[in-house]
Amino acid sequence: MMLERPINMLFKALPVIAMAALTSVGAHAAEGKPTDWQLGFQGAATDIAQQIHDFHDLLLVIITLVTLFVLALLVWVMIRYNAKANPTPSKTSHNTTVEIVWTVVPVLILLVIAVPSFRLLYAQYDAPKADITIKATGYQWYWNYEYPDHGSFSFDSIMLEKEELQAGQPYLLAVDNEVVVPVNKVVHLLLTSNDVIHNWAMPSFGIKMDALKGRNSLVWFKVNEPGTYYGQCSELCGARHAFMPITVRAVPEEEFQAWIENSQEAFASSMPEQPKLADAAKGEQAPERQAIVSADLK
């Protein structure tokens, strides 16, 4: 009777605890950053990242079973065939059944691994048609991003110092200008460098690609849910390599379009000048063309 009340209270509290746990997991998945005492990968924000996690889990099961099997064989051999238990060792030179088994079974294991491996590689490098394209250029030690589909405005993305952080922004991962993308849209990211080799790594997206000077490397992603996701340069690129973070904010389409309009105004100075076609539109010739025509008439 004394334990009945605490047990009943515990059962009543279980739904609340479960709901809080699910809420915290959901928030973490949409945040995309490392946490204290974290085990395993960050939450997957793209289908590619989820495939990587599933493939990792499959390999973990396989290598665990193989390791336990080999360990069991070693223990069995040490116990069953040590000098005390087996003073007269066998002189068997081969066993056809055993040799077939230890040849066929590893082949079957490799086939089980190969199928999801090739499927994942194909999904990673067979980029679907882009809804939006972004160009990322690595510098020592920050990133520059350009939106060629939206007027080619560009901006630098530089790590915030500790005194510049706002509430909730993680130190060494937050930046002054975030990359903003729409959710459920295919984004093509063109990676290049202006100096040394950099690497654009975003764990929640399953992306890690070198940025090389003089070369454009293509990666793609489609974020499944709104949130802020953090990554870092993952190629040793100099003294401040550790201070070159990446922040991507995924938002609904309407919010993305509003951000594009504001960014085109805020970063207007970075946009290339449009050719002046006012005279041509009016049917008038530019002064240089008029001079050429006059000379031809003479």
Backbone bond lengths (Angstrom), bond angles and torsions (degrees), N, CA, C in turn:
res aa  C-N    CA-C-N  psi(-1)  N-CA   C-N-CA  omega(-1)  CA-C   N-CA-C  phi
1 M - - - 1.467 - - 1.517 111.29 -
2 M 1.332 116.02 -35.82 1.462 119.17 -178.51 1.530 111.03 -66.67
3 L 1.331 116.81 -30.46 1.461 120.13 -178.20 1.521 112.97 -88.90
4 E 1.336 117.18 -11.34 1.458 119.55 -174.07 1.522 111.58 -64.72
5 R 1.325 117.80 -42.71 1.472 120.35 -177.67 1.521 112.21 -65.95
6 P 1.356 120.01 -48.62 1.476 119.47 177.68 1.524 112.88 -60.34
7 I 1.347 116.96 -36.66 1.469 119.49 -179.83 1.522 110.48 -66.96
8 N 1.352 116.07 -42.27 1.468 119.37 178.51 1.521 111.08 -63.03
9 M 1.330 117.57 -39.90 1.463 121.35 178.24 1.528 110.76 -64.01
10 L 1.325 115.69 -38.22 1.459 119.68 179.62 1.528 110.89 -64.24
11 F 1.353 116.44 -44.51 1.458 119.50 179.88 1.527 111.87 -65.61
12 K 1.338 116.82 -34.70 1.466 119.80 177.69 1.524 111.20 -68.53
13 A 1.334 116.35 -31.06 1.467 120.36 -177.48 1.523 112.60 -82.02
14 L 1.340 117.59 -17.32 1.464 119.76 -176.68 1.520 113.79 -58.31
15 P 1.357 120.10 -44.96 1.479 118.28 178.47 1.517 113.06 -60.07
16 V 1.336 116.88 -38.04 1.459 120.37 179.20 1.517 110.84 -65.97
17 I 1.322 116.13 -42.23 1.470 120.27 179.22 1.522 110.48 -64.82
18 A 1.337 116.29 -42.41 1.459 119.71 179.78 1.520 111.37 -63.69
19 M 1.337 116.71 -41.85 1.458 119.99 179.59 1.528 110.63 -64.48
20 A 1.332 117.27 -41.14 1.471 120.18 178.36 1.518 110.72 -63.92
21 A 1.338 116.52 -39.22 1.467 119.35 178.90 1.515 111.07 -64.76
22 L 1.336 116.86 -43.90 1.460 119.84 179.18 1.508 111.55 -63.87
23 T 1.328 116.63 -39.39 1.461 120.36 178.75 1.512 111.51 -63.70
24 S 1.331 117.01 -43.17 1.460 120.04 -179.94 1.518 111.31 -66.06
25 V 1.347 116.14 -37.84 1.456 118.83 178.23 1.510 110.76 -65.47
26 G 1.333 116.70 -42.42 1.454 120.13 178.73 1.503 112.19 -62.23
27 A 1.353 117.04 -41.82 1.463 120.12 179.54 1.515 110.69 -64.85
28 H 1.319 116.60 -40.08 1.453 119.25 179.91 1.532 111.12 -65.29
29 A 1.355 115.89 -39.58 1.459 119.19 -178.74 1.514 111.12 -64.08
30 A 1.352 116.53 -33.13 1.460 119.89 -178.56 1.516 111.64 -86.74
31 E 1.322 117.36 -5.87 1.454 119.71 -178.60 1.519 111.78 -94.25
32 G 1.311 117.93 -36.84 1.452 121.01 172.77 1.505 114.93 65.23
33 K 1.326 117.51 54.35 1.464 121.05 176.55 1.522 109.36 -147.48
34 P 1.323 118.19 159.30 1.461 119.99 178.64 1.515 111.34 -68.43
35 T 1.326 116.55 149.86 1.460 122.15 179.36 1.524 109.80 -125.45
36 D 1.323 115.78 160.25 1.463 120.70 178.47 1.526 110.47 -62.60
37 W 1.302 116.48 138.19 1.464 124.46 177.47 1.527 111.59 60.33
38 Q 1.302 115.97 31.03 1.464 120.35 -178.86 1.522 111.11 -72.30
39 L 1.332 115.57 137.75 1.463 122.23 172.91 1.523 107.84 -117.72
40 G 1.308 116.69 133.59 1.452 119.84 179.18 1.514 112.54 84.74
41 F 1.331 115.57 -167.71 1.455 122.02 -176.55 1.526 111.25 -79.73
42 Q 1.329 115.00 165.15 1.454 119.53 167.63 1.526 109.25 -68.63
43 G 1.317 116.02 159.27 1.457 120.04 -178.92 1.521 111.58 -58.58
44 A 1.329 116.70 139.79 1.466 121.74 -178.54 1.521 109.72 -78.10
45 A 1.338 116.44 126.94 1.461 121.80 178.31 1.515 112.16 -104.43
46 T 1.334 117.62 -8.45 1.460 122.34 179.40 1.532 109.34 -130.69
47 D 1.331 115.63 162.49 1.462 119.66 177.79 1.525 111.43 -65.15
48 I 1.332 116.87 -35.14 1.463 120.09 178.74 1.524 110.41 -63.61
49 A 1.318 117.21 -44.56 1.464 120.39 178.59 1.528 110.48 -61.31
50 Q 1.327 117.25 -38.90 1.468 119.93 179.08 1.523 110.78 -65.71
51 Q 1.332 117.05 -38.60 1.467 119.63 176.54 1.522 110.96 -63.81
52 I 1.344 116.50 -38.62 1.466 120.15 177.39 1.524 110.18 -62.48
53 H 1.331 116.98 -43.09 1.466 120.80 179.31 1.530 110.59 -63.31
54 D 1.342 116.49 -43.90 1.465 119.88 -179.60 1.533 110.79 -63.86
55 F 1.332 116.57 -40.72 1.464 120.19 178.86 1.524 110.74 -65.04
56 H 1.323 115.84 -40.93 1.469 120.30 176.78 1.524 110.84 -60.15
57 D 1.332 116.67 -44.57 1.472 120.16 -179.06 1.528 110.93 -64.02
58 L 1.347 116.61 -39.40 1.463 119.92 177.35 1.524 110.88 -61.72
59 L 1.339 116.44 -46.65 1.466 120.12 179.62 1.526 111.27 -63.16
60 L 1.333 116.66 -37.15 1.462 119.86 179.79 1.520 111.03 -62.41
61 V 1.336 116.59 -41.18 1.468 120.05 177.85 1.523 110.36 -64.41
62 I 1.325 116.57 -45.03 1.469 120.16 -177.34 1.525 111.29 -63.69
63 I 1.335 117.66 -48.78 1.462 119.02 -177.24 1.524 111.54 -68.70
64 T 1.334 117.04 -29.28 1.469 119.48 176.41 1.523 110.57 -66.89
65 L 1.322 117.18 -45.32 1.458 120.66 178.80 1.529 111.47 -64.19
66 V 1.333 116.78 -42.34 1.463 120.11 178.66 1.526 110.49 -62.86
67 T 1.333 116.43 -44.15 1.470 120.41 -179.57 1.525 111.46 -62.78
68 L 1.338 116.67 -44.54 1.466 119.84 179.68 1.531 111.35 -65.12
69 F 1.339 116.44 -38.04 1.467 119.87 179.27 1.525 110.70 -65.05
70 V 1.326 117.11 -45.63 1.465 120.53 179.54 1.525 110.48 -64.83
71 L 1.336 116.22 -40.76 1.465 119.62 177.97 1.528 110.79 -61.29
72 A 1.329 116.62 -43.24 1.466 120.00 179.26 1.534 111.19 -62.23
73 L 1.343 115.96 -41.13 1.466 118.97 177.29 1.524 111.49 -62.15
74 L 1.325 117.26 -43.78 1.465 120.55 179.81 1.529 111.31 -61.87
75 V 1.334 115.45 -45.36 1.467 118.67 179.56 1.524 110.64 -63.19
76 W 1.339 115.74 -43.32 1.476 119.44 179.32 1.517 111.34 -62.16
77 V 1.324 118.42 -43.09 1.456 121.44 179.20 1.520 110.89 -64.34
78 M 1.331 117.84 -42.63 1.471 120.46 -178.88 1.520 111.69 -64.76
79 I 1.331 116.19 -36.48 1.463 119.20 -178.69 1.535 111.49 -81.06
80 R 1.325 114.94 -45.15 1.469 118.79 -173.18 1.526 113.15 -78.58
81 Y 1.333 117.09 -31.90 1.460 119.23 -172.33 1.520 113.58 -119.28
82 N 1.309 118.69 26.61 1.459 118.68 173.07 1.524 109.72 -75.72
83 A 1.309 116.04 169.37 1.474 120.20 -173.04 1.522 112.57 -63.43
84 K 1.341 117.20 -30.61 1.457 120.08 -178.75 1.517 111.29 -75.09
85 A 1.353 116.13 -43.27 1.462 119.09 -177.19 1.520 112.22 -81.32
86 N 1.335 117.32 -22.41 1.467 120.31 -176.28 1.532 108.82 -138.82
87 P 1.327 117.17 74.22 1.475 120.40 -175.11 1.524 113.44 -63.74
88 T 1.347 116.66 -26.77 1.467 119.80 179.66 1.528 108.66 -109.17
89 P 1.317 117.70 99.78 1.473 119.89 -175.90 1.518 111.93 -69.51
90 S 1.319 115.84 151.73 1.454 121.35 177.76 1.528 110.11 -73.01
91 K 1.316 116.40 148.50 1.457 121.89 178.36 1.533 111.53 -106.54
92 T 1.333 116.36 24.10 1.464 120.87 -179.59 1.531 109.81 -65.53
93 S 1.324 116.75 129.86 1.467 120.80 -178.25 1.518 112.43 -95.95
94 H 1.310 117.73 -27.66 1.467 119.98 179.00 1.519 110.10 -160.21
95 N 1.336 114.77 163.58 1.459 120.76 176.66 1.524 106.86 -143.32
96 T 1.315 115.78 111.77 1.471 120.31 -173.10 1.527 111.96 -59.18
97 T 1.315 117.08 -43.60 1.477 120.34 -178.43 1.521 111.17 -62.17
98 V 1.338 115.64 -46.63 1.464 119.58 -179.43 1.526 110.81 -63.20
99 E 1.328 116.75 -41.59 1.465 119.93 -178.45 1.523 111.67 -65.75
100 I 1.320 117.68 -36.07 1.470 120.32 176.84 1.525 110.20 -67.80
101 V 1.321 115.67 -42.93 1.471 119.88 -178.09 1.522 110.70 -63.58
102 W 1.360 117.44 -46.56 1.470 117.01 -175.80 1.541 112.45 -77.24
103 T 1.317 117.17 -2.92 1.466 120.53 170.84 1.534 111.38 -95.46
104 V 1.329 116.01 -44.16 1.471 120.51 -175.12 1.531 111.23 -73.73
105 V 1.319 117.21 -43.20 1.469 119.94 -175.98 1.532 112.26 -61.23
106 P 1.346 120.32 -47.46 1.475 118.34 176.33 1.526 113.37 -60.06
107 V 1.343 116.89 -35.34 1.466 119.66 177.62 1.523 110.01 -63.31
108 L 1.324 117.30 -43.85 1.464 121.07 178.55 1.535 111.19 -63.55
109 I 1.328 116.04 -38.90 1.465 119.47 178.07 1.525 110.43 -63.34
110 L 1.326 117.12 -43.01 1.464 120.74 178.86 1.526 111.44 -64.24
111 L 1.322 117.41 -35.44 1.462 119.97 176.97 1.526 110.89 -65.99
112 V 1.308 116.62 -40.25 1.469 120.85 177.29 1.522 110.43 -61.96
113 I 1.333 116.42 -36.98 1.460 120.40 178.59 1.528 111.14 -75.33
114 A 1.330 117.30 -36.79 1.465 121.16 -173.19 1.522 112.76 -66.40
115 V 1.324 117.91 -38.68 1.469 120.26 -174.96 1.527 111.47 -60.63
116 P 1.334 120.76 -56.35 1.470 118.96 177.85 1.526 113.43 -67.74
117 S 1.344 116.55 -26.13 1.464 119.61 178.48 1.517 111.21 -65.43
118 F 1.329 116.91 -49.45 1.467 120.68 179.28 1.527 111.42 -66.50
119 R 1.329 116.01 -36.28 1.464 119.43 178.09 1.527 110.35 -62.54
120 L 1.328 116.90 -40.68 1.462 121.57 179.64 1.525 111.08 -68.10
121 L 1.334 116.96 -43.98 1.460 120.13 178.50 1.523 111.55 -60.54
122 Y 1.319 116.34 -41.46 1.460 120.37 179.58 1.529 110.45 -63.79
123 A 1.330 116.78 -42.74 1.463 120.29 -179.77 1.526 111.49 -65.48
124 Q 1.325 116.96 -35.45 1.464 120.38 -178.97 1.523 112.37 -68.87
125 Y 1.320 116.69 -40.21 1.461 119.88 -171.20 1.527 114.08 -104.35
126 D 1.318 117.67 -4.28 1.463 120.67 174.59 1.536 107.27 -98.22
127 A 1.328 115.91 81.65 1.466 120.95 -173.54 1.523 110.45 -73.28
128 P 1.330 117.70 127.66 1.470 119.93 175.19 1.524 111.14 -71.24
129 K 1.318 116.44 171.76 1.454 121.40 -179.40 1.523 110.19 -59.67
130 A 1.329 115.45 136.34 1.460 120.63 -174.04 1.521 111.55 -79.45
131 D 1.335 115.51 139.12 1.466 121.43 167.78 1.524 110.72 -89.87
132 I 1.325 115.77 -26.38 1.462 121.53 179.38 1.521 108.31 -152.84
133 T 1.329 116.54 144.43 1.462 121.99 179.14 1.525 109.29 -120.99
134 I 1.316 115.65 136.16 1.461 122.25 178.44 1.522 107.92 -129.60
135 K 1.308 116.37 137.54 1.465 121.06 175.39 1.523 109.17 -106.92
136 A 1.323 116.29 126.48 1.463 122.44 179.45 1.522 109.23 -114.38
137 T 1.314 116.22 125.93 1.471 122.12 -179.50 1.518 109.02 -118.44
138 G 1.328 116.49 126.14 1.450 120.93 179.46 1.516 112.08 -87.85
139 Y 1.322 115.90 134.01 1.461 123.53 174.98 1.528 107.64 -126.39
140 Q 1.316 116.08 162.35 1.465 119.39 171.66 1.534 108.36 -85.98
141 W 1.332 120.40 103.68 1.449 127.96 6.23 1.520 107.05 -138.03
142 Y 1.300 116.54 77.29 1.457 123.21 177.64 1.528 107.84 -160.34
143 W 1.334 114.78 172.79 1.463 121.08 178.25 1.517 110.12 -112.99
144 N 1.311 115.67 146.79 1.458 122.22 171.93 1.526 107.94 -117.85
145 Y 1.339 116.23 134.56 1.459 121.06 -177.67 1.523 110.09 -121.80
146 E 1.323 114.75 138.84 1.465 121.51 179.71 1.526 109.11 -128.32
147 Y 1.335 115.95 139.35 1.456 122.59 178.95 1.528 108.85 -110.34
148 P 1.331 119.74 85.53 1.469 121.66 -175.15 1.526 113.91 -66.49
149 D 1.335 117.74 -22.86 1.468 120.27 179.84 1.518 112.84 -80.02
150 H 1.317 116.64 -8.33 1.470 120.12 -174.82 1.527 110.68 -130.35
151 G 1.332 116.36 49.22 1.459 120.40 177.07 1.501 114.24 90.24
152 S 1.325 118.02 0.12 1.476 122.39 178.54 1.520 113.16 61.42
153 F 1.336 117.62 31.89 1.463 118.21 172.21 1.525 108.80 -72.29
154 S 1.307 116.68 152.61 1.458 121.48 -177.45 1.522 109.36 -141.16
155 F 1.321 115.13 163.02 1.463 120.59 179.09 1.521 109.31 -156.73
156 D 1.320 115.39 154.73 1.459 121.58 174.76 1.519 109.45 -88.97
157 S 1.314 116.37 145.33 1.456 123.02 179.40 1.527 108.09 -121.11
158 I 1.323 115.52 106.47 1.469 122.03 -171.35 1.520 109.68 -119.10
159 M 1.310 116.40 142.18 1.456 121.71 -178.19 1.527 111.28 -61.50
160 L 1.326 115.65 139.43 1.458 121.08 176.11 1.527 109.77 -80.67
161 E 1.313 115.62 136.65 1.459 120.01 173.86 1.534 109.43 -74.15
162 K 1.307 116.53 164.44 1.462 120.45 -173.56 1.524 111.96 -58.07
163 E 1.337 117.16 -39.47 1.467 119.76 -178.63 1.530 112.61 -74.03
164 E 1.334 118.03 -10.63 1.466 121.85 -179.72 1.528 113.13 -95.32
165 L 1.326 117.46 -7.86 1.457 120.86 -175.19 1.520 111.80 -68.92
166 Q 1.348 114.54 140.30 1.450 121.17 171.87 1.530 109.11 -93.79
167 A 1.319 116.38 170.36 1.459 120.73 -179.00 1.523 110.32 -59.14
168 G 1.324 116.33 130.14 1.463 121.80 177.68 1.504 114.94 88.91
169 Q 1.342 118.43 -8.99 1.459 120.07 179.65 1.528 110.45 -84.42
170 P 1.339 118.01 129.08 1.469 120.17 -177.82 1.530 111.40 -78.87
171 Y 1.296 115.26 138.25 1.468 121.43 178.19 1.526 109.86 -68.27
172 L 1.323 116.11 140.57 1.458 126.02 -179.78 1.533 113.42 73.35
173 L 1.345 117.32 0.83 1.458 120.43 178.37 1.531 112.93 -123.79
174 A 1.325 118.04 -25.75 1.460 121.34 -177.97 1.530 110.68 -81.10
175 V 1.332 116.39 149.11 1.464 122.20 -178.21 1.524 109.46 -129.60
176 D 1.342 115.30 166.42 1.463 119.27 -179.50 1.523 112.22 -75.14
177 N 1.335 117.92 -37.70 1.465 122.01 179.72 1.524 109.10 -124.06
178 E 1.320 115.51 112.15 1.462 120.71 -177.67 1.527 111.17 -84.59
179 V 1.326 115.33 151.32 1.458 120.50 169.12 1.525 107.15 -77.85
180 V 1.321 117.14 128.14 1.465 121.40 -178.79 1.527 108.53 -115.27
181 V 1.327 115.68 129.83 1.470 121.37 -179.89 1.519 108.35 -134.56
182 P 1.338 117.30 154.38 1.470 120.04 175.52 1.525 111.29 -82.37
183 V 1.313 116.52 146.91 1.460 120.20 177.92 1.529 109.69 -74.13
184 N 1.330 114.53 153.35 1.469 122.62 177.50 1.528 112.72 58.73
185 K 1.327 117.08 28.86 1.454 122.53 175.09 1.525 108.90 -124.45
186 V 1.333 116.24 141.71 1.470 120.66 179.74 1.527 108.76 -77.86
187 V 1.313 115.80 122.52 1.461 122.23 179.83 1.519 108.93 -111.11
188 H 1.334 116.67 123.48 1.458 121.71 171.57 1.522 108.01 -94.45
189 L 1.318 116.15 127.18 1.461 121.71 179.72 1.520 108.63 -113.21
190 L 1.337 116.41 116.18 1.457 122.27 177.05 1.518 108.47 -93.85
191 L 1.325 116.36 119.45 1.457 121.67 -175.13 1.522 110.81 -106.94
192 T 1.322 115.99 133.64 1.455 121.65 174.41 1.525 108.38 -150.94
193 S 1.319 116.10 177.80 1.460 120.99 -178.67 1.522 109.46 -136.22
194 N 1.309 114.99 152.86 1.460 120.48 176.89 1.519 112.03 -101.12
195 D 1.344 117.28 -7.71 1.466 119.51 -178.18 1.535 109.97 -146.07
196 V 1.325 117.45 -98.67 1.464 121.00 -176.79 1.527 109.71 -90.66
197 I 1.330 116.47 -179.19 1.455 121.03 177.86 1.528 109.61 -75.08
198 H 1.325 115.78 127.68 1.453 122.43 172.11 1.522 108.61 -115.80
199 N 1.326 116.90 177.49 1.456 120.36 178.39 1.521 109.37 -146.98
200 W 1.344 115.10 124.74 1.469 121.59 -179.29 1.524 108.00 -93.29
201 A 1.324 116.35 106.26 1.465 121.13 -174.84 1.525 109.73 -120.89
202 M 1.315 115.81 125.70 1.465 122.56 178.67 1.538 107.55 -132.85
203 P 1.338 117.94 96.93 1.469 120.65 -174.06 1.525 114.05 -56.55
204 S 1.327 117.90 -40.34 1.470 120.54 -177.30 1.523 112.37 -67.13
205 F 1.337 116.88 -20.84 1.470 120.93 179.26 1.529 112.00 -96.35
206 G 1.324 117.91 -10.77 1.453 120.54 -175.22 1.518 112.06 71.57
207 I 1.348 116.65 34.70 1.465 121.61 -176.79 1.520 110.18 -119.22
208 K 1.325 115.88 135.36 1.464 122.56 171.79 1.530 106.69 -155.81
209 M 1.339 116.72 102.16 1.460 121.20 -172.82 1.524 110.14 -136.81
210 D 1.347 115.72 135.78 1.460 121.03 177.84 1.523 110.90 -69.10
211 A 1.330 115.17 145.38 1.463 122.56 171.88 1.517 107.33 -110.32
212 L 1.336 117.12 115.50 1.457 122.90 -173.97 1.522 110.67 -113.81
213 K 1.313 116.14 140.10 1.460 120.64 177.76 1.522 110.26 -66.17
214 G 1.339 115.73 133.90 1.454 120.70 178.91 1.519 114.55 80.94
215 R 1.336 116.85 8.86 1.466 119.22 -178.30 1.522 109.28 -144.43
216 N 1.325 116.71 137.97 1.457 122.05 174.98 1.524 109.39 -101.76
217 S 1.308 116.61 120.02 1.464 121.81 176.95 1.526 108.42 -105.54
218 L 1.319 116.60 136.10 1.459 121.50 -176.05 1.523 111.04 -103.89
219 V 1.317 115.25 128.03 1.462 122.28 167.10 1.526 107.36 -129.34
220 W 1.310 116.56 160.05 1.459 119.30 -179.53 1.521 109.98 -140.49
221 F 1.328 114.76 157.29 1.459 119.94 176.93 1.529 109.08 -156.86
222 K 1.315 115.12 159.32 1.467 122.52 174.40 1.522 106.94 -139.49
223 V 1.315 116.09 108.88 1.464 121.43 -176.12 1.529 108.86 -77.71
224 N 1.324 116.04 132.80 1.461 120.45 -173.92 1.523 113.95 -87.72
225 E 1.314 118.50 -23.13 1.455 119.64 -178.05 1.521 110.20 -145.89
226 P 1.346 116.28 149.85 1.469 119.47 179.50 1.526 111.46 -60.81
227 G 1.316 115.29 149.56 1.451 120.25 178.64 1.515 110.92 161.48
228 T 1.314 115.57 176.80 1.465 122.32 177.85 1.516 108.46 -114.22
229 Y 1.320 115.37 127.69 1.463 121.28 -173.35 1.522 109.42 -123.11
230 Y 1.332 115.47 141.33 1.460 120.94 -172.54 1.521 111.19 -121.31
231 G 1.328 114.54 143.21 1.456 121.66 175.26 1.519 109.54 -146.79
232 Q 1.314 116.97 -172.16 1.466 122.07 -178.33 1.519 109.86 -151.02
233 C 1.321 115.61 161.26 1.458 120.49 168.14 1.526 107.79 -65.56
234 S 1.323 116.93 129.36 1.462 121.15 -175.33 1.525 112.19 -116.94
235 E 1.309 116.31 27.19 1.468 121.35 174.47 1.522 107.85 -129.82
236 L 1.344 116.65 125.12 1.458 120.34 -177.85 1.530 109.67 -56.83
237 C 1.332 117.01 112.99 1.468 120.96 -170.58 1.525 112.88 -126.17
238 G 1.330 117.45 16.41 1.450 118.09 176.61 1.520 112.26 131.29
239 A 1.340 114.82 -167.91 1.460 121.47 -170.86 1.525 112.65 -61.29
240 R 1.330 118.52 -37.99 1.466 121.62 -176.95 1.529 111.82 -107.07
241 H 1.311 115.41 33.47 1.458 120.25 178.36 1.525 111.71 -57.71
242 A 1.328 117.16 -37.37 1.466 121.11 -176.80 1.521 112.63 -73.63
243 F 1.329 117.87 -5.86 1.471 121.25 -176.11 1.527 110.39 -117.41
244 M 1.317 115.97 45.43 1.462 122.47 -177.01 1.529 109.11 -132.02
245 P 1.346 117.09 64.27 1.464 120.16 -173.73 1.527 112.71 -79.00
246 I 1.309 114.28 171.29 1.466 123.28 178.59 1.524 107.58 -130.92
247 T 1.316 116.90 132.27 1.465 121.45 176.30 1.514 109.19 -130.18
248 V 1.318 115.72 125.22 1.472 121.85 178.21 1.526 107.70 -121.34
249 R 1.325 115.38 127.53 1.468 120.72 177.63 1.527 108.76 -111.47
250 A 1.320 116.62 118.94 1.461 122.28 178.59 1.523 109.10 -97.18
251 V 1.328 116.37 128.04 1.466 121.88 -173.98 1.524 109.39 -133.97
252 P 1.326 117.86 163.77 1.477 120.12 173.84 1.518 111.45 -62.68
253 E 1.329 116.19 160.82 1.462 122.43 -175.16 1.520 112.49 -56.91
254 E 1.348 117.67 -43.23 1.465 120.27 -178.30 1.529 110.93 -62.61
255 E 1.320 115.93 -43.52 1.464 119.69 179.32 1.525 111.07 -66.57
256 F 1.327 116.39 -35.29 1.465 119.82 177.95 1.529 111.21 -64.20
257 Q 1.339 117.27 -44.10 1.459 120.29 179.64 1.528 110.98 -63.43
258 A 1.324 117.05 -38.41 1.469 119.85 177.09 1.523 110.61 -65.04
259 W 1.344 116.35 -39.29 1.467 119.55 178.57 1.521 110.78 -65.74
260 I 1.331 117.45 -38.54 1.462 121.25 178.16 1.531 110.21 -59.92
261 E 1.317 117.23 -45.90 1.464 120.61 -179.73 1.524 111.29 -62.17
262 N 1.324 116.46 -43.63 1.467 119.62 179.38 1.526 111.36 -66.99
263 S 1.322 116.45 -37.88 1.464 120.34 -178.22 1.524 111.40 -70.32
264 Q 1.325 117.18 -35.71 1.467 119.72 177.34 1.520 111.38 -62.18
265 E 1.320 116.77 -30.80 1.465 120.18 175.63 1.529 111.00 -80.34
266 A 1.342 116.05 -43.35 1.467 119.66 -176.29 1.524 112.01 -67.68
267 F 1.341 116.83 -35.63 1.460 120.94 -177.52 1.527 111.04 -111.58
268 A 1.343 116.22 31.75 1.465 120.87 -177.31 1.521 111.99 -59.87
269 S 1.338 117.24 -33.04 1.465 119.97 -178.23 1.516 112.74 -66.10
270 S 1.351 116.82 -20.02 1.468 120.00 -179.69 1.520 112.43 -86.84
271 M 1.318 117.43 -11.30 1.468 120.69 -176.69 1.518 110.16 -80.27
272 P 1.348 117.57 139.66 1.471 120.36 179.95 1.520 110.92 -66.24
273 E 1.331 116.00 147.42 1.456 120.28 179.23 1.520 109.99 -69.73
274 Q 1.329 115.81 137.78 1.455 121.11 177.26 1.528 109.81 -82.16
275 P 1.330 118.53 143.98 1.469 120.08 179.29 1.521 110.81 -62.67
276 K 1.323 114.56 140.19 1.460 120.22 -178.67 1.531 109.23 -82.74
277 L 1.320 115.02 106.89 1.456 121.34 -176.77 1.526 111.88 -114.10
278 A 1.323 116.51 17.74 1.457 119.52 -176.80 1.522 111.14 -64.06
279 D 1.347 116.25 -42.93 1.463 119.06 -179.53 1.524 110.56 -64.63
280 A 1.343 116.48 -41.55 1.463 119.76 -179.78 1.519 110.99 -65.04
281 A 1.348 116.09 -36.65 1.456 119.54 179.71 1.522 111.16 -64.95
282 K 1.334 116.86 -30.38 1.461 120.63 179.68 1.519 112.02 -85.81
283 G 1.316 118.43 -0.24 1.452 121.26 -178.94 1.507 112.72 81.46
284 E 1.344 116.76 13.78 1.454 120.74 179.63 1.514 109.91 -99.62
285 Q 1.323 116.92 153.63 1.450 121.60 -179.69 1.525 109.31 -97.86
286 A 1.326 114.71 147.10 1.459 119.77 176.06 1.518 109.05 -66.34
287 P 1.367 117.91 154.97 1.472 121.38 -177.89 1.525 112.91 -54.81
288 E 1.362 117.45 -39.71 1.450 119.43 -178.55 1.526 110.17 -64.60
289 R 1.320 117.23 -40.84 1.466 121.32 -179.76 1.529 110.46 -68.08
290 Q 1.338 118.11 -36.38 1.449 121.85 179.15 1.518 109.65 -63.70
291 A 1.321 117.55 -40.11 1.454 121.36 -179.51 1.523 111.35 -64.59
292 I 1.384 115.09 -39.56 1.458 118.86 179.07 1.514 111.25 -66.01
293 V 1.328 116.15 -41.61 1.461 120.02 179.48 1.517 110.99 -63.93
294 S 1.348 117.74 -42.08 1.467 121.59 178.66 1.506 110.65 -61.12
295 A 1.330 117.14 -40.53 1.456 119.66 -179.56 1.519 110.94 -66.90
296 D 1.339 117.16 -36.62 1.463 119.38 178.19 1.522 111.71 -65.95
297 L 1.323 117.38 -36.95 1.457 120.48 -179.55 1.520 112.48 -67.03
298 K 1.305 115.37 -31.42 1.449 118.96 178.50 1.531 110.77 -72.04
